[in-house]
Amino acid sequence: MTPPTPTLETANLARRTAARFRAEWLMLIHDRMVSPVDVLTEAARPEARALLKLSLRQLLIAQPGWGRTRADTIIDKILSVADAKIERRQVTIGWLLDPRAGGRRFAAWLDAFEPRSALGGGGFPYARRSPHVSVSAGVPDAAPNRGGHV
C-alpha cells in the first residue's frame, strides 16, 4: 500500500518551514551565537536535515566580515583538495557531509582553514600539487576571527 500523496498546501508548508529553519541558523551565525562548525554538526542530525540544502557560500557569508570573494576562495580550496569537478553553487552542506565521500570532503573543509605548509601547500600530502602554484600561495587570513569560528 502506498502512502497518501501530500497536498500542495502541505508541501508548501513544509518548504516554508525548512526555509525558515535554515534562515534562523544563518542568523545565529551572523549574530555569532553559533559557528559554521556548529551548523555542520546540527545538519548531521536527522531532525535538522533541512540544513543540508544550505550552500557553503551561504554558510560562510553569514559570518560577520565575510564576503563572496573570501567564501569562494575557501570553496575553491575545498574543491581543489577534494578533486571535485562541480560548480561552486552546487557545494552544499549535504555535499560536504555526504557519507559516500568517506570524510574526504569534510577533511578538505578542515584543510581550507589551515595555514599552508612549507612542504606542499593546500591538501598536502593528499592533493595533487599544481606546477603553477607557488608554495606560498594561499589565502591570507583564511581563518575567520583568527580561528574563532571554524
C-alpha positions in Angstrom: 0.0 0.0 0.0 1.4 3.4 -1.0 1.4 6.3 1.4 -1.1 9.1 0.7 0.2 11.9 -1.6 0.7 15.1 0.3 -1.4 18.0 -0.8 0.1 21.1 -2.4 -0.7 23.1 0.7 1.2 20.5 2.9 4.2 20.5 0.6 4.3 24.3 0.5 4.1 24.5 4.3 7.0 22.0 4.6 9.1 24.1 2.1 8.4 27.3 4.0 9.2 25.7 7.4 12.5 24.3 6.1 13.5 27.7 4.6 12.7 29.4 7.9 14.8 26.8 9.8 17.8 27.5 7.5 17.4 31.3 7.8 17.3 31.0 11.6 20.6 29.2 11.6 22.2 31.7 9.3 21.0 34.5 11.6 22.6 32.7 14.6 25.9 32.6 12.7 25.6 36.3 11.8 24.9 37.1 15.5 28.0 35.0 16.5 25.8 32.7 18.6 27.0 29.6 16.7 29.8 28.9 14.3 29.7 27.2 10.9 31.0 24.0 12.5 28.0 24.1 14.9 25.7 24.2 11.8 27.6 21.3 10.2 27.2 19.3 13.5 23.5 20.1 13.6 23.0 19.3 9.9 24.3 15.7 10.6 21.2 15.1 12.8 18.2 13.6 11.1 15.9 16.2 12.6 17.9 19.0 11.0 18.2 17.7 7.5 16.8 20.9 6.1 20.3 22.4 6.8 21.8 20.0 4.2 20.5 22.3 1.4 22.4 25.3 2.6 25.2 26.2 0.3 28.7 26.6 1.7 28.7 30.1 0.3 25.6 31.0 2.3 27.2 29.4 5.4 30.5 31.3 5.1 29.0 34.7 4.0 26.7 34.6 7.1 29.7 35.3 9.2 30.5 38.9 10.0 33.4 40.2 7.9 33.0 37.6 5.2 32.1 38.4 1.6 31.6 36.4 -1.6 35.2 36.6 -2.7 36.6 35.2 0.5 33.9 32.5 0.7 34.6 31.5 -3.0 38.3 31.2 -2.2 37.6 28.8 0.6 35.2 26.8 -1.6 37.7 26.7 -4.4 40.3 25.2 -2.0 37.8 22.6 -0.8 37.0 21.6 -4.4 40.8 21.5 -5.3 41.7 19.3 -2.3 38.6 17.1 -2.8 39.5 16.9 -6.6 35.8 17.7 -7.3 34.6 18.9 -10.7 31.4 20.7 -9.7 30.3 24.3 -9.7 30.6 26.4 -6.5 26.8 26.9 -6.3 26.3 23.1 -6.0 28.6 22.8 -3.0 26.1 22.4 -0.1 26.4 21.1 3.4 24.8 17.9 2.1 27.5 17.5 -0.4 30.2 18.2 2.2 28.8 15.7 4.7 27.8 13.0 2.1 28.9 9.7 3.7 29.7 8.2 0.3 32.8 10.5 0.3 34.2 8.8 3.3 35.0 12.0 5.1 37.3 13.3 2.4 35.2 16.4 1.7 35.0 17.3 5.3 38.7 16.8 5.6 39.1 19.2 2.7 36.8 21.7 4.6 39.2 21.5 7.6 42.2 21.8 5.4 40.9 25.0 3.8 41.2 26.8 7.1 44.7 25.6 8.0 47.8 27.7 7.3 49.7 26.5 4.2 52.6 24.1 4.8 56.0 25.0 3.5 56.2 21.4 2.3 53.4 21.2 -0.1 50.6 23.8 0.1 46.9 23.0 0.4 45.9 19.5 0.9 49.4 18.2 1.4 50.1 15.3 1.3 46.8 14.2 -0.3 46.1 16.8 -3.0 48.0 16.9 -6.3 50.3 19.9 -6.4 49.8 22.3 -9.3 53.1 23.1 -11.1 51.9 26.7 -11.5 51.2 27.4 -7.8 54.0 28.6 -5.5 54.4 27.1 -2.1 53.4 30.5 -0.5 50.2 30.7 -2.4 47.1 30.7 -0.3 44.5 33.0 1.2 45.9 35.4 3.8 43.9 35.4 7.0 41.7 32.5 5.8 40.6 31.5 9.3 37.7 33.7 10.4 38.4 35.7 13.5 41.8 34.0 13.8 40.3 30.6 14.4 37.4 31.7 16.5 34.6 30.3 14.2 35.7 27.5 12.2 
